[in-house]
């Protein structure tokens, strides 16, 4: 069940996950408004992988799939290293 809070403007109960009141539109978290804006503007990384075209020769598709797998493994290993390094820093 979602946590609810009382709106400071209209006094109605609304979900704590929302940035504004669902009844009157007032800002529910004036102290967290910058954090909420930053979280809502988050875009996942666009990692460029080798494109596999539908009209590529079957052999070329196979080579590209192998290279793509290598890219994914490289990204996974790099991410793991960054995760471990950031944990060691704290």
C-alpha positions, 0 to 999 in steps of 0.5 A, spaced: 500 500 500 502 506 498 504 511 503 499 517 503 500 524 506 495 530 507 496 536 502 498 542 506 493 546 501 487 543 501 487 538 507 486 532 502 490 525 502 494 524 496 499 519 495 506 521 497 509 518 491 506 524 487 510 531 486 503 535 486 496 534 490 492 530 485 486 534 488 488 541 488 495 541 484 499 544 490 506 542 491 507 536 496 514 536 497 517 544 497 523 541 500 524 536 495 522 539 489 529 540 486 530 532 487 524 530 484 525 534 478 532 531 477 529 524 478 523 525 473 528 528 468 533 522 468 534 518 462 537 512 461 544 511 458 544 510 450 549 505 449 551 505 442 551 497 440 553 495 433 547 495 429 544 488 425 541 490 419 535 485 416 538 485 409 545 483 412 548 477 409 547 471 414 555 471 416 555 478 417 549 478 422 553 472 426 559 476 426 556 482 428 552 478 434 559 475 436 561 483 437 555 485 440 556 480 445 563 482 446 560 489 447 555 487 452 560 483 456 565 489 456 560 494 459 558 489 464 565 488 466 566 495 466 560 496 470 562 491 475 569 495 476 565 502 477 560 499 482 566 495 486 570 502 486 565 506 488 563 501 494 570 501 496 570 509 496 565 510 501 
